[in-house]
Amino acid sequence: MAAIAGGYGVAALSSVVLALCLPAAFGMARSEATMTGLLASFAVFALSVMWVFAARTAFRAWSGLAVAAAVLGALLLLLMRTTGAAA
């Protein structure tokens, strides 16, 4: 469950964060930033799944995913406030 649900959540958050961050940081077109975020989310999902299966306990797996999701969520809120975008 942690690999599927947690990995998907972290990958989805990272996709949205990149889609909002790249145009603001590098002046990239919004369509290109969205595609880049989407493609990068596949790598993030794979890394999340590997993290879950490499963790020694279920608590460590879930806590690692929760920390990553919290950081990405905070960054998403910050980006939404500064850029005025809606996710």
mmCIF file as gemmi writes it, N, C-alpha and C atoms, coordinates in Angstrom:
data_model
loop_
_atom_site.group_PDB
_atom_site.id
_atom_site.type_symbol
_atom_site.label_atom_id
_atom_site.label_alt_id
_atom_site.label_comp_id
_atom_site.label_asym_id
_atom_site.label_entity_id
_atom_site.label_seq_id
_atom_site.pdbx_PDB_ins_code
_atom_site.Cartn_x
_atom_site.Cartn_y
_atom_site.Cartn_z
_atom_site.occupancy
_atom_site.B_iso_or_equiv
_atom_site.pdbx_formal_charge
_atom_site.auth_seq_id
_atom_site.auth_asym_id
_atom_site.pdbx_PDB_model_num
ATOM 1 N N . MET Axp A 1 ? 0.814 -1.185 0 1 0 ? 1 A 1
ATOM 2 C CA . MET Axp A 1 ? 0 0 0 1 0 ? 1 A 1
ATOM 3 C C . MET Axp A 1 ? 0.862 1.255 0 1 0 ? 1 A 1
ATOM 4 N N . ALA Axp A 2 ? 1.932 1.241 0.762 1 0 ? 2 A 1
ATOM 5 C CA . ALA Axp A 2 ? 2.79 2.424 0.825 1 0 ? 2 A 1
ATOM 6 C C . ALA Axp A 2 ? 3.443 2.688 -0.522 1 0 ? 2 A 1
ATOM 7 N N . ALA Axp A 3 ? 3.851 1.632 -1.202 1 0 ? 3 A 1
ATOM 8 C CA . ALA Axp A 3 ? 4.512 1.817 -2.493 1 0 ? 3 A 1
ATOM 9 C C . ALA Axp A 3 ? 3.549 2.386 -3.523 1 0 ? 3 A 1
ATOM 10 N N . ILE Axp A 4 ? 2.332 1.886 -3.554 1 0 ? 4 A 1
ATOM 11 C CA . ILE Axp A 4 ? 1.38 2.338 -4.568 1 0 ? 4 A 1
ATOM 12 C C . ILE Axp A 4 ? 0.791 3.693 -4.198 1 0 ? 4 A 1
ATOM 13 N N . ALA Axp A 5 ? 0.153 3.781 -3.054 1 0 ? 5 A 1
ATOM 14 C CA . ALA Axp A 5 ? -0.546 5.015 -2.674 1 0 ? 5 A 1
ATOM 15 C C . ALA Axp A 5 ? 0.428 6.134 -2.329 1 0 ? 5 A 1
ATOM 16 N N . GLY Axp A 6 ? 1.411 5.839 -1.509 1 0 ? 6 A 1
ATOM 17 C CA . GLY Axp A 6 ? 2.376 6.859 -1.117 1 0 ? 6 A 1
ATOM 18 C C . GLY Axp A 6 ? 3.246 7.306 -2.276 1 0 ? 6 A 1
ATOM 19 N N . GLY Axp A 7 ? 3.669 6.356 -3.082 1 0 ? 7 A 1
ATOM 20 C CA . GLY Axp A 7 ? 4.479 6.698 -4.251 1 0 ? 7 A 1
ATOM 21 C C . GLY Axp A 7 ? 3.713 7.555 -5.235 1 0 ? 7 A 1
ATOM 22 N N . TYR Axp A 8 ? 2.438 7.233 -5.434 1 0 ? 8 A 1
ATOM 23 C CA . TYR Axp A 8 ? 1.612 8.031 -6.338 1 0 ? 8 A 1
ATOM 24 C C . TYR Axp A 8 ? 1.42 9.443 -5.798 1 0 ? 8 A 1
ATOM 25 N N . GLY Axp A 9 ? 1.181 9.555 -4.497 1 0 ? 9 A 1
ATOM 26 C CA . GLY Axp A 9 ? 0.993 10.876 -3.902 1 0 ? 9 A 1
ATOM 27 C C . GLY Axp A 9 ? 2.223 11.752 -4.034 1 0 ? 9 A 1
ATOM 28 N N . VAL Axp A 10 ? 3.376 11.194 -3.75 1 0 ? 10 A 1
ATOM 29 C CA . VAL Axp A 10 ? 4.621 11.955 -3.847 1 0 ? 10 A 1
ATOM 30 C C . VAL Axp A 10 ? 4.903 12.316 -5.311 1 0 ? 10 A 1
ATOM 31 N N . ALA Axp A 11 ? 4.648 11.386 -6.221 1 0 ? 11 A 1
ATOM 32 C CA . ALA Axp A 11 ? 4.878 11.665 -7.638 1 0 ? 11 A 1
ATOM 33 C C . ALA Axp A 11 ? 3.932 12.743 -8.155 1 0 ? 11 A 1
ATOM 34 N N . ALA Axp A 12 ? 2.686 12.708 -7.733 1 0 ? 12 A 1
ATOM 35 C CA . ALA Axp A 12 ? 1.725 13.724 -8.171 1 0 ? 12 A 1
ATOM 36 C C . ALA Axp A 12 ? 2.106 15.099 -7.638 1 0 ? 12 A 1
ATOM 37 N N . LEU Axp A 13 ? 2.494 15.16 -6.385 1 0 ? 13 A 1
ATOM 38 C CA . LEU Axp A 13 ? 2.93 16.438 -5.812 1 0 ? 13 A 1
ATOM 39 C C . LEU Axp A 13 ? 4.171 16.981 -6.517 1 0 ? 13 A 1
ATOM 40 N N . SER Axp A 14 ? 5.106 16.107 -6.8 1 0 ? 14 A 1
ATOM 41 C CA . SER Axp A 14 ? 6.325 16.57 -7.47 1 0 ? 14 A 1
ATOM 42 C C . SER Axp A 14 ? 6.027 17.055 -8.883 1 0 ? 14 A 1
ATOM 43 N N . SER Axp A 15 ? 5.085 16.426 -9.55 1 0 ? 15 A 1
ATOM 44 C CA . SER Axp A 15 ? 4.704 16.857 -10.894 1 0 ? 15 A 1
ATOM 45 C C . SER Axp A 15 ? 4.128 18.27 -10.88 1 0 ? 15 A 1
ATOM 46 N N . VAL Axp A 16 ? 3.249 18.537 -9.928 1 0 ? 16 A 1
ATOM 47 C CA . VAL Axp A 16 ? 2.631 19.865 -9.839 1 0 ? 16 A 1
ATOM 48 C C . VAL Axp A 16 ? 3.658 20.914 -9.415 1 0 ? 16 A 1
ATOM 49 N N . VAL Axp A 17 ? 4.514 20.576 -8.485 1 0 ? 17 A 1
ATOM 50 C CA . VAL Axp A 17 ? 5.538 21.522 -8.031 1 0 ? 17 A 1
ATOM 51 C C . VAL Axp A 17 ? 6.473 21.892 -9.182 1 0 ? 17 A 1
ATOM 52 N N . LEU Axp A 18 ? 6.889 20.902 -9.951 1 0 ? 18 A 1
ATOM 53 C CA . LEU Axp A 18 ? 7.758 21.207 -11.084 1 0 ? 18 A 1
ATOM 54 C C . LEU Axp A 18 ? 7.035 22.021 -12.145 1 0 ? 18 A 1
ATOM 55 N N . ALA Axp A 19 ? 5.775 21.706 -12.385 1 0 ? 19 A 1
ATOM 56 C CA . ALA Axp A 19 ? 5.016 22.453 -13.39 1 0 ? 19 A 1
ATOM 57 C C . ALA Axp A 19 ? 4.869 23.922 -12.997 1 0 ? 19 A 1
ATOM 58 N N . LEU Axp A 20 ? 4.801 24.216 -11.715 1 0 ? 20 A 1
ATOM 59 C CA . LEU Axp A 20 ? 4.713 25.604 -11.263 1 0 ? 20 A 1
ATOM 60 C C . LEU Axp A 20 ? 6.082 26.253 -11.085 1 0 ? 20 A 1
ATOM 61 N N . CYS Axp A 21 ? 7.065 25.466 -10.72 1 0 ? 21 A 1
ATOM 62 C CA . CYS Axp A 21 ? 8.388 26.011 -10.407 1 0 ? 21 A 1
ATOM 63 C C . CYS Axp A 21 ? 9.199 26.339 -11.654 1 0 ? 21 A 1
ATOM 64 N N . LEU Axp A 22 ? 9.15 25.522 -12.656 1 0 ? 22 A 1
ATOM 65 C CA . LEU Axp A 22 ? 9.995 25.726 -13.83 1 0 ? 22 A 1
ATOM 66 C C . LEU Axp A 22 ? 9.707 27.022 -14.586 1 0 ? 22 A 1
ATOM 67 N N . PRO Axp A 23 ? 8.44 27.387 -14.821 1 0 ? 23 A 1
ATOM 68 C CA . PRO Axp A 23 ? 8.234 28.677 -15.495 1 0 ? 23 A 1
ATOM 69 C C . PRO Axp A 23 ? 8.677 29.865 -14.643 1 0 ? 23 A 1
ATOM 70 N N . ALA Axp A 24 ? 8.479 29.772 -13.345 1 0 ? 24 A 1
ATOM 71 C CA . ALA Axp A 24 ? 8.857 30.874 -12.461 1 0 ? 24 A 1
ATOM 72 C C . ALA Axp A 24 ? 10.376 30.992 -12.33 1 0 ? 24 A 1
ATOM 73 N N . ALA Axp A 25 ? 11.068 29.87 -12.284 1 0 ? 25 A 1
ATOM 74 C CA . ALA Axp A 25 ? 12.509 29.889 -12.052 1 0 ? 25 A 1
ATOM 75 C C . ALA Axp A 25 ? 13.322 30.074 -13.327 1 0 ? 25 A 1
ATOM 76 N N . PHE Axp A 26 ? 12.896 29.423 -14.407 1 0 ? 26 A 1
ATOM 77 C CA . PHE Axp A 26 ? 13.712 29.416 -15.619 1 0 ? 26 A 1
ATOM 78 C C . PHE Axp A 26 ? 13.038 30.071 -16.816 1 0 ? 26 A 1
ATOM 79 N N . GLY Axp A 27 ? 11.84 30.58 -16.656 1 0 ? 27 A 1
ATOM 80 C CA . GLY Axp A 27 ? 11.154 31.208 -17.762 1 0 ? 27 A 1
ATOM 81 C C . GLY Axp A 27 ? 10.693 30.234 -18.833 1 0 ? 27 A 1
ATOM 82 N N . MET Axp A 28 ? 10.539 28.984 -18.463 1 0 ? 28 A 1
ATOM 83 C CA . MET Axp A 28 ? 10.116 27.953 -19.399 1 0 ? 28 A 1
ATOM 84 C C . MET Axp A 28 ? 8.633 28.137 -19.726 1 0 ? 28 A 1
ATOM 85 N N . ALA Axp A 29 ? 8.232 27.752 -20.917 1 0 ? 29 A 1
ATOM 86 C CA . ALA Axp A 29 ? 6.82 27.815 -21.282 1 0 ? 29 A 1
ATOM 87 C C . ALA Axp A 29 ? 6.015 26.873 -20.387 1 0 ? 29 A 1
ATOM 88 N N . ARG Axp A 30 ? 4.779 27.261 -20.091 1 0 ? 30 A 1
ATOM 89 C CA . ARG Axp A 30 ? 3.957 26.465 -19.173 1 0 ? 30 A 1
ATOM 90 C C . ARG Axp A 30 ? 3.706 25.062 -19.71 1 0 ? 30 A 1
ATOM 91 N N . SER Axp A 31 ? 3.509 24.927 -21.01 1 0 ? 31 A 1
ATOM 92 C CA . SER Axp A 31 ? 3.262 23.601 -21.578 1 0 ? 31 A 1
ATOM 93 C C . SER Axp A 31 ? 4.497 22.707 -21.46 1 0 ? 31 A 1
ATOM 94 N N . GLU Axp A 32 ? 5.67 23.274 -21.694 1 0 ? 32 A 1
ATOM 95 C CA . GLU Axp A 32 ? 6.905 22.503 -21.552 1 0 ? 32 A 1
ATOM 96 C C . GLU Axp A 32 ? 7.16 22.139 -20.088 1 0 ? 32 A 1
ATOM 97 N N . ALA Axp A 33 ? 6.87 23.056 -19.187 1 0 ? 33 A 1
ATOM 98 C CA . ALA Axp A 33 ? 7.06 22.783 -17.762 1 0 ? 33 A 1
ATOM 99 C C . ALA Axp A 33 ? 6.115 21.687 -17.289 1 0 ? 33 A 1
ATOM 100 N N . THR Axp A 34 ? 4.885 21.702 -17.792 1 0 ? 34 A 1
ATOM 101 C CA . THR Axp A 34 ? 3.931 20.659 -17.427 1 0 ? 34 A 1
ATOM 102 C C . THR Axp A 34 ? 4.395 19.298 -17.916 1 0 ? 34 A 1
ATOM 103 N N . MET Axp A 35 ? 4.878 19.231 -19.153 1 0 ? 35 A 1
ATOM 104 C CA . MET Axp A 35 ? 5.369 17.962 -19.695 1 0 ? 35 A 1
ATOM 105 C C . MET Axp A 35 ? 6.612 17.489 -18.953 1 0 ? 35 A 1
ATOM 106 N N . THR Axp A 36 ? 7.5 18.417 -18.613 1 0 ? 36 A 1
ATOM 107 C CA . THR Axp A 36 ? 8.702 18.056 -17.865 1 0 ? 36 A 1
ATOM 108 C C . THR Axp A 36 ? 8.341 17.525 -16.484 1 0 ? 36 A 1
ATOM 109 N N . GLY Axp A 37 ? 7.404 18.177 -15.819 1 0 ? 37 A 1
ATOM 110 C CA . GLY Axp A 37 ? 6.957 17.704 -14.513 1 0 ? 37 A 1
ATOM 111 C C . GLY Axp A 37 ? 6.31 16.339 -14.591 1 0 ? 37 A 1
ATOM 112 N N . LEU Axp A 38 ? 5.512 16.123 -15.632 1 0 ? 38 A 1
ATOM 113 C CA . LEU Axp A 38 ? 4.856 14.827 -15.808 1 0 ? 38 A 1
ATOM 114 C C . LEU Axp A 38 ? 5.876 13.724 -16.04 1 0 ? 38 A 1
ATOM 115 N N . LEU Axp A 39 ? 6.835 13.971 -16.906 1 0 ? 39 A 1
ATOM 116 C CA . LEU Axp A 39 ? 7.845 12.954 -17.181 1 0 ? 39 A 1
ATOM 117 C C . LEU Axp A 39 ? 8.742 12.696 -15.971 1 0 ? 39 A 1
ATOM 118 N N . ALA Axp A 40 ? 9.058 13.741 -15.224 1 0 ? 40 A 1
ATOM 119 C CA . ALA Axp A 40 ? 9.89 13.567 -14.027 1 0 ? 40 A 1
ATOM 120 C C . ALA Axp A 40 ? 9.151 12.799 -12.941 1 0 ? 40 A 1
ATOM 121 N N . SER Axp A 41 ? 7.82 12.885 -12.946 1 0 ? 41 A 1
ATOM 122 C CA . SER Axp A 41 ? 7.056 12.186 -11.915 1 0 ? 41 A 1
ATOM 123 C C . SER Axp A 41 ? 7.192 10.669 -12.038 1 0 ? 41 A 1
ATOM 124 N N . PHE Axp A 42 ? 7.466 10.142 -13.228 1 0 ? 42 A 1
ATOM 125 C CA . PHE Axp A 42 ? 7.682 8.712 -13.373 1 0 ? 42 A 1
ATOM 126 C C . PHE Axp A 42 ? 8.946 8.281 -12.633 1 0 ? 42 A 1
ATOM 127 N N . ALA Axp A 43 ? 9.987 9.088 -12.719 1 0 ? 43 A 1
ATOM 128 C CA . ALA Axp A 43 ? 11.223 8.789 -11.987 1 0 ? 43 A 1
ATOM 129 C C . ALA Axp A 43 ? 11.007 8.923 -10.483 1 0 ? 43 A 1
ATOM 130 N N . VAL Axp A 44 ? 10.245 9.935 -10.071 1 0 ? 44 A 1
ATOM 131 C CA . VAL Axp A 44 ? 9.956 10.117 -8.648 1 0 ? 44 A 1
ATOM 132 C C . VAL Axp A 44 ? 9.153 8.946 -8.117 1 0 ? 44 A 1
ATOM 133 N N . PHE Axp A 45 ? 8.184 8.466 -8.895 1 0 ? 45 A 1
ATOM 134 C CA . PHE Axp A 45 ? 7.393 7.311 -8.47 1 0 ? 45 A 1
ATOM 135 C C . PHE Axp A 45 ? 8.282 6.08 -8.313 1 0 ? 45 A 1
ATOM 136 N N . ALA Axp A 46 ? 9.171 5.857 -9.277 1 0 ? 46 A 1
ATOM 137 C CA . ALA Axp A 46 ? 10.075 4.701 -9.192 1 0 ? 46 A 1
ATOM 138 C C . ALA Axp A 46 ? 10.982 4.803 -7.972 1 0 ? 46 A 1
ATOM 139 N N . LEU Axp A 47 ? 11.503 5.994 -7.695 1 0 ? 47 A 1
ATOM 140 C CA . LEU Axp A 47 ? 12.357 6.179 -6.52 1 0 ? 47 A 1
ATOM 141 C C . LEU Axp A 47 ? 11.574 5.994 -5.222 1 0 ? 47 A 1
ATOM 142 N N . SER Axp A 48 ? 10.321 6.437 -5.215 1 0 ? 48 A 1
ATOM 143 C CA . SER Axp A 48 ? 9.484 6.251 -4.024 1 0 ? 48 A 1
ATOM 144 C C . SER Axp A 48 ? 9.224 4.774 -3.759 1 0 ? 48 A 1
ATOM 145 N N . VAL Axp A 49 ? 8.943 4.029 -4.8 1 0 ? 49 A 1
ATOM 146 C CA . VAL Axp A 49 ? 8.706 2.589 -4.647 1 0 ? 49 A 1
ATOM 147 C C . VAL Axp A 49 ? 9.97 1.895 -4.159 1 0 ? 49 A 1
ATOM 148 N N . MET Axp A 50 ? 11.117 2.277 -4.719 1 0 ? 50 A 1
ATOM 149 C CA . MET Axp A 50 ? 12.372 1.674 -4.257 1 0 ? 50 A 1
ATOM 150 C C . MET Axp A 50 ? 12.638 2.021 -2.799 1 0 ? 50 A 1
ATOM 151 N N . TRP Axp A 51 ? 12.31 3.253 -2.392 1 0 ? 51 A 1
ATOM 152 C CA . TRP Axp A 51 ? 12.489 3.648 -1.001 1 0 ? 51 A 1
ATOM 153 C C . TRP Axp A 51 ? 11.628 2.782 -0.082 1 0 ? 51 A 1
ATOM 154 N N . VAL Axp A 52 ? 10.383 2.562 -0.467 1 0 ? 52 A 1
ATOM 155 C CA . VAL Axp A 52 ? 9.48 1.782 0.378 1 0 ? 52 A 1
ATOM 156 C C . VAL Axp A 52 ? 9.992 0.356 0.543 1 0 ? 52 A 1
ATOM 157 N N . PHE Axp A 53 ? 10.44 -0.254 -0.527 1 0 ? 53 A 1
ATOM 158 C CA . PHE Axp A 53 ? 10.903 -1.638 -0.43 1 0 ? 53 A 1
ATOM 159 C C . PHE Axp A 53 ? 12.286 -1.758 0.195 1 0 ? 53 A 1
ATOM 160 N N . ALA Axp A 54 ? 13.046 -0.662 0.236 1 0 ? 54 A 1
ATOM 161 C CA . ALA Axp A 54 ? 14.355 -0.695 0.878 1 0 ? 54 A 1
ATOM 162 C C . ALA Axp A 54 ? 14.275 -0.377 2.371 1 0 ? 54 A 1
ATOM 163 N N . ALA Axp A 55 ? 13.177 0.218 2.804 1 0 ? 55 A 1
ATOM 164 C CA . ALA Axp A 55 ? 13.036 0.578 4.213 1 0 ? 55 A 1
ATOM 165 C C . ALA Axp A 55 ? 12.929 -0.679 5.075 1 0 ? 55 A 1
ATOM 166 N N . ARG Axp A 56 ? 13.489 -0.603 6.259 1 0 ? 56 A 1
ATOM 167 C CA . ARG Axp A 56 ? 13.493 -1.776 7.139 1 0 ? 56 A 1
ATOM 168 C C . ARG Axp A 56 ? 12.15 -2.034 7.801 1 0 ? 56 A 1
ATOM 169 N N . THR Axp A 57 ? 11.415 -0.985 8.082 1 0 ? 57 A 1
ATOM 170 C CA . THR Axp A 57 ? 10.115 -1.143 8.737 1 0 ? 57 A 1
ATOM 171 C C . THR Axp A 57 ? 9.056 -0.358 7.959 1 0 ? 57 A 1
ATOM 172 N N . ALA Axp A 58 ? 7.821 -0.723 8.202 1 0 ? 58 A 1
ATOM 173 C CA . ALA Axp A 58 ? 6.711 -0.016 7.56 1 0 ? 58 A 1
ATOM 174 C C . ALA Axp A 58 ? 6.639 1.428 8.063 1 0 ? 58 A 1
ATOM 175 N N . PHE Axp A 59 ? 6.952 1.639 9.327 1 0 ? 59 A 1
ATOM 176 C CA . PHE Axp A 59 ? 6.944 2.99 9.877 1 0 ? 59 A 1
ATOM 177 C C . PHE Axp A 59 ? 7.953 3.878 9.165 1 0 ? 59 A 1
ATOM 178 N N . ARG Axp A 60 ? 9.137 3.353 8.931 1 0 ? 60 A 1
ATOM 179 C CA . ARG Axp A 60 ? 10.17 4.126 8.232 1 0 ? 60 A 1
ATOM 180 C C . ARG Axp A 60 ? 9.756 4.41 6.791 1 0 ? 60 A 1
ATOM 181 N N . ALA Axp A 61 ? 9.107 3.459 6.146 1 0 ? 61 A 1
ATOM 182 C CA . ALA Axp A 61 ? 8.651 3.67 4.769 1 0 ? 61 A 1
ATOM 183 C C . ALA Axp A 61 ? 7.598 4.77 4.711 1 0 ? 61 A 1
ATOM 184 N N . TRP Axp A 62 ? 6.597 4.666 5.593 1 0 ? 62 A 1
ATOM 185 C CA . TRP Axp A 62 ? 5.536 5.679 5.599 1 0 ? 62 A 1
ATOM 186 C C . TRP Axp A 62 ? 6.049 7.041 6.033 1 0 ? 62 A 1
ATOM 187 N N . SER Axp A 63 ? 6.957 7.057 7.013 1 0 ? 63 A 1
ATOM 188 C CA . SER Axp A 63 ? 7.463 8.354 7.481 1 0 ? 63 A 1
ATOM 189 C C . SER Axp A 63 ? 8.321 9.027 6.414 1 0 ? 63 A 1
ATOM 190 N N . GLY Axp A 64 ? 9.078 8.269 5.668 1 0 ? 64 A 1
ATOM 191 C CA . GLY Axp A 64 ? 9.86 8.849 4.576 1 0 ? 64 A 1
ATOM 192 C C . GLY Axp A 64 ? 8.973 9.457 3.508 1 0 ? 64 A 1
ATOM 193 N N . LEU Axp A 65 ? 7.894 8.754 3.175 1 0 ? 65 A 1
ATOM 194 C CA . LEU Axp A 65 ? 6.945 9.284 2.192 1 0 ? 65 A 1
ATOM 195 C C . LEU Axp A 65 ? 6.216 10.505 2.74 1 0 ? 65 A 1
ATOM 196 N N . ALA Axp A 66 ? 5.889 10.475 4.02 1 0 ? 66 A 1
ATOM 197 C CA . ALA Axp A 66 ? 5.185 11.607 4.626 1 0 ? 66 A 1
ATOM 198 C C . ALA Axp A 66 ? 6.064 12.853 4.666 1 0 ? 66 A 1
ATOM 199 N N . VAL Axp A 67 ? 7.336 12.69 4.961 1 0 ? 67 A 1
ATOM 200 C CA . VAL Axp A 67 ? 8.252 13.83 4.98 1 0 ? 67 A 1
ATOM 201 C C . VAL Axp A 67 ? 8.393 14.414 3.57 1 0 ? 67 A 1
ATOM 202 N N . ALA Axp A 68 ? 8.555 13.548 2.585 1 0 ? 68 A 1
ATOM 203 C CA . ALA Axp A 68 ? 8.665 14.029 1.206 1 0 ? 68 A 1
ATOM 204 C C . ALA Axp A 68 ? 7.39 14.743 0.772 1 0 ? 68 A 1
ATOM 205 N N . ALA Axp A 69 ? 6.233 14.185 1.126 1 0 ? 69 A 1
ATOM 206 C CA . ALA Axp A 69 ? 4.961 14.809 0.765 1 0 ? 69 A 1
ATOM 207 C C . ALA Axp A 69 ? 4.774 16.136 1.492 1 0 ? 69 A 1
ATOM 208 N N . ALA Axp A 70 ? 5.2 16.218 2.738 1 0 ? 70 A 1
ATOM 209 C CA . ALA Axp A 70 ? 5.066 17.471 3.492 1 0 ? 70 A 1
ATOM 210 C C . ALA Axp A 70 ? 5.945 18.566 2.905 1 0 ? 70 A 1
ATOM 211 N N . VAL Axp A 71 ? 7.157 18.23 2.528 1 0 ? 71 A 1
ATOM 212 C CA . VAL Axp A 71 ? 8.057 19.211 1.923 1 0 ? 71 A 1
ATOM 213 C C . VAL Axp A 71 ? 7.495 19.68 0.585 1 0 ? 71 A 1
ATOM 214 N N . LEU Axp A 72 ? 7.049 18.734 -0.24 1 0 ? 72 A 1
ATOM 215 C CA . LEU Axp A 72 ? 6.48 19.104 -1.536 1 0 ? 72 A 1
ATOM 216 C C . LEU Axp A 72 ? 5.184 19.896 -1.38 1 0 ? 72 A 1
ATOM 217 N N . GLY Axp A 73 ? 4.368 19.533 -0.399 1 0 ? 73 A 1
ATOM 218 C CA . GLY Axp A 73 ? 3.132 20.273 -0.153 1 0 ? 73 A 1
ATOM 219 C C . GLY Axp A 73 ? 3.392 21.697 0.296 1 0 ? 73 A 1
ATOM 220 N N . ALA Axp A 74 ? 4.369 21.882 1.171 1 0 ? 74 A 1
ATOM 221 C CA . ALA Axp A 74 ? 4.721 23.231 1.616 1 0 ? 74 A 1
ATOM 222 C C . ALA Axp A 74 ? 5.274 24.052 0.458 1 0 ? 74 A 1
ATOM 223 N N . LEU Axp A 75 ? 6.096 23.436 -0.365 1 0 ? 75 A 1
ATOM 224 C CA . LEU Axp A 75 ? 6.629 24.124 -1.531 1 0 ? 75 A 1
ATOM 225 C C . LEU Axp A 75 ? 5.516 24.471 -2.517 1 0 ? 75 A 1
ATOM 226 N N . LEU Axp A 76 ? 4.546 23.594 -2.663 1 0 ? 76 A 1
ATOM 227 C CA . LEU Axp A 76 ? 3.408 23.86 -3.539 1 0 ? 76 A 1
ATOM 228 C C . LEU Axp A 76 ? 2.603 25.053 -3.042 1 0 ? 76 A 1
ATOM 229 N N . LEU Axp A 77 ? 2.331 25.101 -1.745 1 0 ? 77 A 1
ATOM 230 C CA . LEU Axp A 77 ? 1.604 26.243 -1.196 1 0 ? 77 A 1
ATOM 231 C C . LEU Axp A 77 ? 2.371 27.547 -1.386 1 0 ? 77 A 1
ATOM 232 N N . LEU Axp A 78 ? 3.674 27.502 -1.172 1 0 ? 78 A 1
ATOM 233 C CA . LEU Axp A 78 ? 4.499 28.682 -1.365 1 0 ? 78 A 1
ATOM 234 C C . LEU Axp A 78 ? 4.474 29.137 -2.824 1 0 ? 78 A 1
ATOM 235 N N . LEU Axp A 79 ? 4.592 28.2 -3.746 1 0 ? 79 A 1
ATOM 236 C CA . LEU Axp A 79 ? 4.569 28.544 -5.164 1 0 ? 79 A 1
ATOM 237 C C . LEU Axp A 79 ? 3.207 29.086 -5.596 1 0 ? 79 A 1
ATOM 238 N N . MET Axp A 80 ? 2.15 28.52 -5.058 1 0 ? 80 A 1
ATOM 239 C CA . MET Axp A 80 ? 0.815 28.995 -5.424 1 0 ? 80 A 1
ATOM 240 C C . MET Axp A 80 ? 0.594 30.426 -4.937 1 0 ? 80 A 1
ATOM 241 N N . ARG Axp A 81 ? 1.13 30.751 -3.788 1 0 ? 81 A 1
ATOM 242 C CA . ARG Axp A 81 ? 0.983 32.116 -3.258 1 0 ? 81 A 1
ATOM 243 C C . ARG Axp A 81 ? 1.82 33.123 -4.017 1 0 ? 81 A 1
ATOM 244 N N . THR Axp A 82 ? 3.054 32.718 -4.371 1 0 ? 82 A 1
ATOM 245 C CA . THR Axp A 82 ? 3.945 33.669 -5.027 1 0 ? 82 A 1
ATOM 246 C C . THR Axp A 82 ? 3.612 33.848 -6.504 1 0 ? 82 A 1
ATOM 247 N N . THR Axp A 83 ? 3.202 32.778 -7.183 1 0 ? 83 A 1
ATOM 248 C CA . THR Axp A 83 ? 2.903 32.89 -8.608 1 0 ? 83 A 1
ATOM 249 C C . THR Axp A 83 ? 1.461 33.203 -8.89 1 0 ? 83 A 1
ATOM 250 N N . GLY Axp A 84 ? 0.594 33.034 -7.911 1 0 ? 84 A 1
ATOM 251 C CA . GLY Axp A 84 ? -0.826 33.286 -8.125 1 0 ? 84 A 1
ATOM 252 C C . GLY Axp A 84 ? -1.497 32.21 -8.936 1 0 ? 84 A 1
ATOM 253 N N . ALA Axp A 85 ? -0.871 31.049 -9.029 1 0 ? 85 A 1
ATOM 254 C CA . ALA Axp A 85 ? -1.424 29.952 -9.834 1 0 ? 85 A 1
ATOM 255 C C . ALA Axp A 85 ? -2.343 29.095 -8.985 1 0 ? 85 A 1
ATOM 256 N N . ALA Axp A 86 ? -3.218 28.391 -9.655 1 0 ? 86 A 1
ATOM 257 C CA . ALA Axp A 86 ? -4.098 27.431 -8.994 1 0 ? 86 A 1
ATOM 258 C C . ALA Axp A 86 ? -3.758 26.045 -9.499 1 0 ? 86 A 1
ATOM 259 N N . ALA Axp A 87 ? -3.606 25.11 -8.585 1 0 ? 87 A 1
ATOM 260 C CA . ALA Axp A 87 ? -3.237 23.755 -8.987 1 0 ? 87 A 1
ATOM 261 C C . ALA Axp A 87 ? -4.454 22.934 -9.3 1 0 ? 87 A 1
